[in-house]
């Protein structure tokens, strides 16, 4: 019987090639889109799960309210790890990482800047699953000046993974002995380092300073231990360790809280300062999962609509089968067989399409997804389940609808067929286009916000600013700056690694008087800059002046931003006020500074966040040289700067970027989300239009004789087109009325994640509605015009 079902279904599908082709293409597009999104979601949810003890590993976080500022950090005090491991029975092991700056490693005759560098403890390998291919994990990082590197790094520097015992020479003439080579860290890790240097030997490694926050601390809990019980003990621990400082903080209305986060939550649920890598957001996982489901539903709706619209064509078939003795169950099985055959064909095409599109998808999404044997282990069962569910879901309504026809009514031609009378089908069309309109509005809002970000006045000018990195390796950074300043087209140049593009941060406290009391404090960014910084960055002054070589007293001067002036309570009277900050020496009184200027607020971090206080000091920092130029030929200009660099230090690697590119990189996640949204929206609209095209074709076919009579009686082509189109346009208008408010609410919620955002413009909603109507009209117009221009004799000659 099964063989007969398949044979009959196959013949029926071949008999209606156009219907079958459109159905298979629609489902294939929906399934391929769904598969790509599933790959993305599975990849996002798999972060850090390669660790065999992942369910027992937690990171300790810190929340701080100090001096009026609230901040959340992924770092903790240095002694925390040892204290937890030694005093809490729930803890099996603790390990620390500290990522403070990159290193320059000698390769041949030049030094290469390496940023993927972290200092680690030997217990790293007992907590995380980071297998070594060479060396002993138990002793690899126990001695000072030892290092473990990844396989790819070993090949880059030594052309082989046989690197244990060899030496890495840094630019400061420090040698690190390689004691281990580890496998490359999987892409699905919240940290991705190439160099793991031994913490042993660092001055702060044995520090007992609980007021210093610099280390990332991880806890491996014992099997069966309750992490929440340990978390409940952390406030008492901090109160004990900080003593009088903790009491002062509480009295001032501040707090210092530690909390723990599961390792597997970090990538999608953590966006703190001093993360070890760029994390994503669980929100995007939810959004794309919903899109996958909706696109698949649109494809299923197409199948259901087209099958029921063809009911007139198959009504007599059903009637004859019933007269000949076929049961309703048999007919249902027959129609479901056809549905499953279509779904299987679509699934095969979808897998091939997803495989072919994966490189392009990786490029857009910024992923490195691959279809491997492990992928097939979950993909094949999942795909089989999807085929069955989609096949039954898409074919169930047509099967039950068609099999319910009564033979007498069918054979007398009394069955209501076609587009008219299909209330449930109309509801499905409305649902289909409501989803499409929702996605169109969402796409426009995302691109509108990205455009707003890219063109917003940030309080500084990032155009045509060349940033030369790691200038500190030069013997004389000042000479390099002077040489660069002489290049034609250079307007100004500034030495400082503290740039308003998310590079280098130095949070610290300043005080209103000489007493280091939290009540008098402001927790702020402290940036060392030179006299040319404000000019190079194009920053404007609200009050006073910037630093100048003409004033020797500027060494004890500071410039603050408007937010700092407001939070300090100075208002418009900040000039000549005194501020105090630690001198950097233990047991020394606070150092006094006087305010000489208030710089206009500028966005130095993501536009998701409000502007926070900034205090600028006149101090040497060689992290980078920023060069403002009006040179039109940037390629030639970069070559000139590199020539100056090579003259001063020929063996040092020259590395640069442009400030506007660095700024745009901050919003790479949103840019990728926008591109993916656009791609999936386009596919959803195409799938919806395939269904609408077929419905329009069948509606025109079923009203063929009516059209012929109307034409004979004098109806114009435009009147015929209007008659055939208005029913569909009504459904699109209803879809718009449903989707518009839902999209407005949803995208308004998404925009709440930005401190600086553009409100949803009315024209975005209107344009989306008009776009949907135009798309729908264009889709059905081909069939409508074809029917309107046909010869009425052809449709009436059989009467």
GIQUIMO-V379438 format. One record per residue. N is the residue number from 1. RES is the residue in one small letter. OMEGA is omega as a letter, one per 30 degrees, with the letter a starting at -180 (none if undefined). NEAR is the number of other C-alpha atoms within 12 Angstrom. D_CENTER is the distance of its C-alpha to the mean C-alpha in whole Angstrom. Layout:
((N	RES	OMEGA	NEAR	D_CENTER) (N	RES	OMEGA	NEAR	D_CENTER))
This chain:
((1	x	l	11	51) (2	x	l	14	47) (3	x	l	11	48) (4	x	l	15	50) (5	x	a	23	47) (6	x	a	22	45) (7	x	a	17	48) (8	x	l	22	48) (9	x	a	27	44) (10	x	l	25	44) (11	x	a	18	47) (12	x	a	25	46) (13	x	l	28	43) (14	x	l	17	44) (15	x	a	15	47) (16	x	a	20	44) (17	x	a	16	42) (18	x	l	19	40) (19	x	a	32	39) (20	x	a	34	38) (21	x	a	25	36) (22	x	l	33	34) (23	x	a	47	33) (24	x	l	39	32) (25	x	l	36	30) (26	x	l	45	28) (27	x	a	50	28) (28	x	l	42	27) (29	x	l	44	24) (30	x	a	47	23) (31	x	l	46	23) (32	x	l	40	21) (33	x	l	47	18) (34	x	l	38	18) (35	x	l	42	19) (36	x	l	42	16) (37	x	l	39	13) (38	x	l	33	15) (39	x	a	36	15) (40	x	a	37	11) (41	x	l	31	11) (42	x	l	25	14) (43	x	a	31	12) (44	x	a	37	10) (45	x	a	29	13) (46	x	a	26	15) (47	x	l	31	14) (48	x	a	33	17) (49	x	l	28	19) (50	x	l	23	21) (51	x	a	27	23) (52	x	a	19	26) (53	x	a	26	26) (54	x	a	29	23) (55	x	l	27	24) (56	x	a	32	26) (57	x	l	39	24) (58	x	l	38	23) (59	x	l	42	22) (60	x	l	42	24) (61	x	a	38	22) (62	x	l	38	24) (63	x	a	25	24) (64	x	l	32	26) (65	x	a	28	28) (66	x	l	35	31) (67	x	l	34	32) (68	x	a	30	31) (69	x	l	34	27) (70	x	a	25	25) (71	x	l	30	22) (72	x	a	27	20) (73	x	l	32	20) (74	x	a	37	19) (75	x	a	39	23) (76	x	l	38	26) (77	x	a	37	30) (78	x	a	33	31) (79	x	a	32	34) (80	x	a	41	32) (81	x	a	35	31) (82	x	l	26	35) (83	x	l	26	36) (84	x	a	31	34) (85	x	a	25	35) (86	x	a	16	39) (87	x	a	18	39) (88	x	a	28	37) (89	x	a	22	38) (90	x	a	26	35) (91	x	l	31	33) (92	x	l	29	34) (93	x	l	34	32) (94	x	l	40	30) (95	x	a	39	29) (96	x	l	46	27) (97	x	l	40	25) (98	x	a	39	25) (99	x	a	31	23) (100	x	l	23	25) (101	x	l	23	25) (102	x	l	28	25) (103	x	l	33	28) (104	x	a	34	30) (105	x	a	33	32) (106	x	l	27	35) (107	x	a	25	35) (108	x	a	15	38) (109	x	a	14	39) (110	x	l	20	36) (111	x	a	28	33) (112	x	l	28	30) (113	x	l	28	27) (114	x	a	27	25) (115	x	a	22	22) (116	x	a	28	21) (117	x	l	32	24) (118	x	l	32	24) (119	x	a	40	28) (120	x	l	41	28) (121	x	a	42	31) (122	x	a	34	33) (123	x	l	31	32) (124	x	a	38	28) (125	x	l	32	29) (126	x	a	30	31) (127	x	a	35	28) (128	x	l	36	25) (129	x	a	24	26) (130	x	a	35	26) (131	x	l	29	29) (132	x	l	30	31) (133	x	l	24	33) (134	x	a	25	35) (135	x	a	29	37) (136	x	a	23	37) (137	x	a	27	34) (138	x	a	20	37) (139	x	a	24	38) (140	x	a	38	35) (141	x	a	34	34) (142	x	a	29	37) (143	x	l	23	39) (144	x	l	27	38) (145	x	l	28	37) (146	x	a	37	36) (147	x	l	44	32) (148	x	a	53	31) (149	x	l	52	28) (150	x	l	39	26) (151	x	a	30	28) (152	x	l	23	26) (153	x	l	33	27) (154	x	l	33	31) (155	x	l	20	31) (156	x	a	20	30) (157	x	a	28	33) (158	x	l	24	35) (159	x	a	13	35) (160	x	l	19	35) (161	x	l	29	34) (162	x	a	26	37) (163	x	a	32	36) (164	x	a	29	38) (165	x	l	24	40) (166	x	a	24	39) (167	x	l	26	38) (168	x	l	35	36) (169	x	l	26	37) (170	x	a	24	35) (171	x	l	29	36) (172	x	l	17	37) (173	x	l	16	40) (174	x	l	17	38) (175	x	l	22	39) (176	x	l	34	36) (177	x	l	30	38) (178	x	a	39	36) (179	x	l	39	36) (180	x	l	42	34) (181	x	a	39	31) (182	x	l	36	29) (183	x	l	27	26) (184	x	l	27	23) (185	x	l	30	20) (186	x	l	25	18) (187	x	a	24	15) (188	x	l	32	14) (189	x	a	33	15) (190	x	l	33	14) (191	x	a	32	16) (192	x	a	28	17) (193	x	l	34	20) (194	x	a	33	23) (195	x	l	45	26) (196	x	a	46	27) (197	x	a	41	30) (198	x	l	36	33) (199	x	a	35	32) (200	x	a	27	36) (201	x	l	20	38) (202	x	a	19	35) (203	x	a	12	37) (204	x	a	20	35) (205	x	a	28	34) (206	x	a	21	37) (207	x	l	22	37) (208	x	a	19	38) (209	x	a	21	36) (210	x	l	28	34) (211	x	l	28	34) (212	x	a	20	31) (213	x	a	34	28) (214	x	a	34	26) (215	x	l	41	26) (216	x	a	39	23) (217	x	l	45	25) (218	x	l	43	25) (219	x	l	46	27) (220	x	a	43	28) (221	x	l	35	30) (222	x	l	23	34) (223	x	l	17	34) (224	x	a	15	34) (225	x	l	20	33) (226	x	a	22	32) (227	x	a	30	29) (228	x	l	17	30) (229	x	l	18	33) (230	x	a	29	32) (231	x	l	30	30) (232	x	a	17	33) (233	x	a	23	35) (234	x	l	27	32) (235	x	l	22	34) (236	x	l	17	37) (237	x	a	25	36) (238	x	l	32	35) (239	x	l	23	38) (240	x	a	16	40) (241	x	a	22	38) (242	x	l	26	38) (243	x	a	17	41) (244	x	l	16	42) (245	x	l	24	39) (246	x	l	29	37) (247	x	l	21	40) (248	x	a	23	40) (249	x	l	29	36) (250	x	l	23	37) (251	x	a	18	40) (252	x	a	22	38) (253	x	l	22	35) (254	x	l	28	33) (255	x	l	29	31) (256	x	a	39	30) (257	x	l	34	28) (258	x	l	31	27) (259	x	a	32	25) (260	x	a	37	24) (261	x	l	32	20) (262	x	a	30	20) (263	x	a	38	19) (264	x	l	31	17) (265	x	a	28	15) (266	x	a	38	14) (267	x	a	34	10) (268	x	a	31	9) (269	x	a	24	12) (270	x	l	31	13) (271	x	a	28	12) (272	x	l	28	15) (273	x	l	31	17) (274	x	l	33	18) (275	x	l	33	15) (276	x	l	35	16) (277	x	l	26	13) (278	x	a	25	9) (279	x	l	29	8) (280	x	a	35	5) (281	x	l	25	6) (282	x	l	22	9) (283	x	a	23	9) (284	x	l	28	7) (285	x	l	26	9) (286	x	a	20	12) (287	x	a	27	11) (288	x	l	35	11) (289	x	l	28	14) (290	x	l	24	16) (291	x	l	38	15) (292	x	a	35	17) (293	x	a	28	20) (294	x	l	35	20) (295	x	l	44	21) (296	x	l	44	23) (297	x	l	39	25) (298	x	l	46	25) (299	x	l	52	27) (300	x	l	49	29) (301	x	l	46	30) (302	x	a	51	31) (303	x	a	53	33) (304	x	a	46	35) (305	x	a	46	36) (306	x	a	47	37) (307	x	l	44	39) (308	x	l	44	41) (309	x	l	42	41) (310	x	a	37	43) (311	x	a	39	46) (312	x	a	32	49) (313	x	a	27	49) (314	x	a	32	49) (315	x	a	36	51) (316	x	l	27	54) (317	x	l	25	52) (318	x	l	36	52) (319	x	l	32	55) (320	x	a	23	57) (321	x	a	24	55) (322	x	l	27	56) (323	x	a	19	60) (324	x	l	11	60) (325	x	l	14	59) (326	x	l	19	55) (327	x	l	21	54) (328	x	l	24	51) (329	x	l	17	49) (330	x	a	24	50) (331	x	l	34	48) (332	x	l	29	45) (333	x	l	30	45) (334	x	a	38	45) (335	x	l	41	43) (336	x	l	40	40) (337	x	l	36	41) (338	x	a	39	40) (339	x	a	42	37) (340	x	l	38	36) (341	x	l	35	37) (342	x	a	43	35) (343	x	l	42	32) (344	x	l	30	33) (345	x	l	29	33) (346	x	a	37	30) (347	x	l	39	28) (348	x	l	26	30) (349	x	a	26	29) (350	x	l	33	25) (351	x	l	32	25) (352	x	l	21	26) (353	x	l	25	24) (354	x	l	32	21) (355	x	a	24	22) (356	x	a	17	23) (357	x	a	25	20) (358	x	l	29	18) (359	x	l	19	18) (360	x	l	21	17) (361	x	l	31	14) (362	x	a	25	13) (363	x	a	15	13) (364	x	a	27	11) (365	x	a	34	8) (366	x	a	24	9) (367	x	l	25	10) (368	x	a	20	14) (369	x	l	30	15) (370	x	l	24	19) (371	x	a	26	21) (372	x	l	13	24) (373	x	l	10	27) (374	x	l	10	25) (375	x	a	20	22) (376	x	a	16	26) (377	x	l	13	27) (378	x	a	17	24) (379	x	a	23	24) (380	x	l	20	28) (381	x	l	13	29) (382	x	a	21	25) (383	x	l	28	26) (384	x	l	21	30) (385	x	l	19	29) (386	x	l	31	27) (387	x	a	35	30) (388	x	a	24	32) (389	x	a	22	30) (390	x	l	37	29) (391	x	l	41	33) (392	x	a	31	35) (393	x	a	29	32) (394	x	a	41	33) (395	x	a	40	36) (396	x	a	32	38) (397	x	l	31	38) (398	x	a	40	40) (399	x	a	37	42) (400	x	a	27	43) (401	x	a	33	44) (402	x	a	41	46) (403	x	a	35	48) (404	x	a	24	49) (405	x	l	36	51) (406	x	a	26	55) (407	x	a	28	57) (408	x	a	17	60) (409	x	a	20	57) (410	x	a	28	55) (411	x	l	21	59) (412	x	l	15	60) (413	x	a	19	57) (414	x	a	16	56) (415	x	l	28	52) (416	x	a	25	50) (417	x	l	31	48) (418	x	a	32	45) (419	x	a	34	43) (420	x	l	25	45) (421	x	a	17	45) (422	x	a	27	42) (423	x	a	18	41) (424	x	l	20	38) (425	x	l	33	37) (426	x	l	32	37) (427	x	l	23	34) (428	x	l	33	32) (429	x	l	45	32) (430	x	l	36	31) (431	x	a	33	28) (432	x	a	45	27) (433	x	l	51	27) (434	x	l	38	26) (435	x	a	44	22) (436	x	a	46	22) (437	x	l	45	23) (438	x	a	43	20) (439	x	l	44	18) (440	x	l	41	19) (441	x	l	42	19) (442	x	l	41	16) (443	x	l	37	15) (444	x	l	33	18) (445	x	l	39	16) (446	x	a	39	13) (447	x	l	30	15) (448	x	l	27	17) (449	x	l	36	15) (450	x	l	31	13) (451	x	l	19	17) (452	x	l	22	18) (453	x	a	30	16) (454	x	a	30	17) (455	x	a	21	21) (456	x	l	21	21) (457	x	a	21	24) (458	x	a	30	23) (459	x	l	25	26) (460	x	a	31	26) (461	x	a	34	26) (462	x	a	36	24) (463	x	l	30	25) (464	x	l	31	27) (465	x	l	41	27) (466	x	a	40	27) (467	x	l	44	26) (468	x	a	38	28) (469	x	l	39	26) (470	x	l	35	28) (471	x	a	35	32) (472	x	a	30	33) (473	x	l	37	34) (474	x	l	32	37) (475	x	l	20	40) (476	x	l	18	40) (477	x	a	30	37) (478	x	l	26	39) (479	x	l	21	41) (480	x	l	34	38) (481	x	a	34	37) (482	x	l	23	41) (483	x	a	26	41) (484	x	a	37	38) (485	x	a	27	39) (486	x	l	19	42) (487	x	l	27	40) (488	x	l	20	41) (489	x	l	24	38) (490	x	a	29	37) (491	x	l	25	37) (492	x	l	32	36) (493	x	a	40	34) (494	x	l	43	33) (495	x	l	44	32) (496	x	l	41	30) (497	x	a	32	26) (498	x	a	38	25) (499	x	a	46	23) (500	x	l	40	21) (501	x	l	33	18) (502	x	a	25	17) (503	x	l	25	20) (504	x	l	27	22) (505	x	a	27	23) (506	x	l	26	26) (507	x	a	32	26) (508	x	a	29	30) (509	x	l	34	33) (510	x	a	44	35) (511	x	a	34	38) (512	x	l	33	41) (513	x	a	25	44) (514	x	a	22	45) (515	x	a	20	44) (516	x	a	27	41) (517	x	l	30	40) (518	x	l	33	37) (519	x	a	28	39) (520	x	a	29	39) (521	x	l	34	36) (522	x	l	40	33) (523	x	a	34	29) (524	x	l	34	28) (525	x	l	32	27) (526	x	a	31	29) (527	x	l	34	29) (528	x	a	36	32) (529	x	l	39	33) (530	x	a	37	35) (531	x	a	33	38) (532	x	a	31	36) (533	x	a	42	32) (534	x	l	41	32) (535	x	a	30	34) (536	x	a	37	32) (537	x	a	43	29) (538	x	a	31	30) (539	x	a	28	30) (540	x	l	27	33) (541	x	l	25	35) (542	x	l	26	36) (543	x	l	25	39) (544	x	a	26	41) (545	x	l	28	40) (546	x	a	37	38) (547	x	a	34	39) (548	x	l	24	42) (549	x	a	13	44) (550	x	a	10	48) (551	x	l	15	47) (552	x	a	12	48) (553	x	a	17	47) (554	x	l	27	43) (555	x	l	27	43) (556	x	a	25	43) (557	x	l	37	41) (558	x	l	45	38) (559	x	a	51	35) (560	x	l	50	33) (561	x	a	45	31) (562	x	l	34	32) (563	x	l	33	29) (564	x	l	42	31) (565	x	a	37	35) (566	x	a	23	34) (567	x	l	28	33) (568	x	l	35	36) (569	x	a	18	38) (570	x	a	23	39) (571	x	l	18	38) (572	x	a	21	40) (573	x	a	20	43) (574	x	a	32	40) (575	x	l	28	42) (576	x	l	25	45) (577	x	a	28	43) (578	x	l	28	43) (579	x	a	38	40) (580	x	l	30	40) (581	x	a	36	38) (582	x	a	24	39) (583	x	a	19	41) (584	x	l	11	39) (585	x	a	10	42) (586	x	l	9	43) (587	x	l	9	45) (588	x	l	13	46) (589	x	l	16	46) (590	x	a	24	43) (591	x	a	26	43) (592	x	l	26	44) (593	x	l	33	42) (594	x	a	32	43) (595	x	l	38	40) (596	x	a	36	41) (597	x	l	35	38) (598	x	l	40	35) (599	x	l	38	33) (600	x	a	32	31) (601	x	l	31	27) (602	x	l	37	25) (603	x	a	35	21) (604	x	l	37	20) (605	x	a	34	17) (606	x	l	33	14) (607	x	l	35	15) (608	x	a	23	13) (609	x	l	20	16) (610	x	l	22	20) (611	x	l	29	22) (612	x	a	32	24) (613	x	l	39	27) (614	x	l	43	28) (615	x	a	43	31) (616	x	l	45	32) (617	x	l	38	35) (618	x	a	36	37) (619	x	a	25	37) (620	x	l	26	36) (621	x	a	30	33) (622	x	a	31	32) (623	x	a	31	28) (624	x	l	40	28) (625	x	l	49	30) (626	x	a	49	29) (627	x	l	47	31) (628	x	a	39	31) (629	x	l	34	33) (630	x	a	19	34) (631	x	a	21	35) (632	x	a	14	34) (633	x	a	14	34) (634	x	l	22	31) (635	x	l	15	31) (636	x	a	15	35) (637	x	l	25	34) (638	x	l	30	32) (639	x	l	19	34) (640	x	l	24	37) (641	x	l	36	35) (642	x	l	28	34) (643	x	l	20	38) (644	x	l	26	39) (645	x	a	35	36) (646	x	l	20	38) (647	x	a	20	42) (648	x	a	26	41) (649	x	a	25	39) (650	x	a	18	39) (651	x	a	23	38) (652	x	a	30	35) (653	x	l	31	31) (654	x	a	34	30) (655	x	a	27	27) (656	x	l	26	25) (657	x	l	28	22) (658	x	a	30	22) (659	x	l	34	21) (660	x	l	28	20) (661	x	l	21	18) (662	x	l	26	17) (663	x	a	32	16) (664	x	a	28	14) (665	x	l	23	12) (666	x	a	27	11) (667	x	a	31	9) (668	x	l	24	7) (669	x	l	26	4) (670	x	l	37	6) (671	x	l	26	8) (672	x	l	28	7) (673	x	l	33	6) (674	x	l	32	10) (675	x	l	27	11) (676	x	l	35	10) (677	x	a	38	12) (678	x	a	28	15) (679	x	a	29	15) (680	x	l	42	16) (681	x	l	36	17) (682	x	l	27	20) (683	x	l	35	21) (684	x	l	45	21) (685	x	l	40	24) (686	x	l	33	25) (687	x	l	44	26) (688	x	a	49	27) (689	x	l	38	29) (690	x	l	43	31) (691	x	a	44	32) (692	x	l	50	33) (693	x	a	37	35) (694	x	l	38	37) (695	x	l	45	38) (696	x	l	42	39) (697	x	a	33	41) (698	x	l	33	43) (699	x	l	39	43) (700	x	a	38	45) (701	x	a	29	47) (702	x	l	26	48) (703	x	a	28	50) (704	x	a	32	51) (705	x	l	25	55) (706	x	l	25	54) (707	x	l	37	53) (708	x	l	31	56) (709	x	a	24	58) (710	x	a	26	56) (711	x	l	27	56) (712	x	a	21	60) (713	x	l	12	61) (714	x	a	15	59) (715	x	l	20	55) (716	x	l	21	53) (717	x	a	25	50) (718	x	l	20	48) (719	x	l	20	50) (720	x	l	32	49) (721	x	l	33	45) (722	x	a	24	45) (723	x	a	28	46) (724	x	a	37	44) (725	x	a	36	41) (726	x	a	23	41) (727	x	l	28	41) (728	x	a	40	37) (729	x	l	34	36) (730	x	l	24	37) (731	x	l	29	35) (732	x	l	40	32) (733	x	l	30	33) (734	x	l	26	33) (735	x	l	34	30) (736	x	a	37	29) (737	x	l	26	30) (738	x	a	25	28) (739	x	a	33	25) (740	x	l	37	25) (741	x	l	23	25) (742	x	l	22	23) (743	x	l	34	20) (744	x	l	33	21) (745	x	a	21	21) (746	x	a	23	18) (747	x	l	35	16) (748	x	l	24	18) (749	x	l	18	17) (750	x	a	27	13) (751	x	l	28	15) (752	x	l	19	16) (753	x	l	21	13) (754	x	l	26	14) (755	x	l	20	18) (756	x	a	24	18) (757	x	l	31	18) (758	x	l	28	20) (759	x	l	23	22) (760	x	a	31	21) (761	x	a	20	24) (762	x	a	17	27) (763	x	l	17	27) (764	x	l	29	23) (765	x	a	31	25) (766	x	a	24	28) (767	x	l	22	27) (768	x	l	38	25) (769	x	l	35	28) (770	x	l	23	30) (771	x	l	27	28) (772	x	l	44	28) (773	x	l	32	32) (774	x	l	21	32) (775	x	a	31	30) (776	x	a	42	32) (777	x	l	31	35) (778	x	a	23	35) (779	x	a	29	34) (780	x	a	36	37) (781	x	a	35	39) (782	x	l	23	40) (783	x	a	30	42) (784	x	l	38	43) (785	x	l	27	45) (786	x	l	23	46) (787	x	a	39	48) (788	x	a	36	49) (789	x	a	25	51) (790	x	l	27	52) (791	x	a	20	56) (792	x	l	27	57) (793	x	a	19	60) (794	x	a	18	58) (795	x	a	24	56) (796	x	a	19	60) (797	x	a	12	62) (798	x	a	10	62) (799	x	none	11	63))
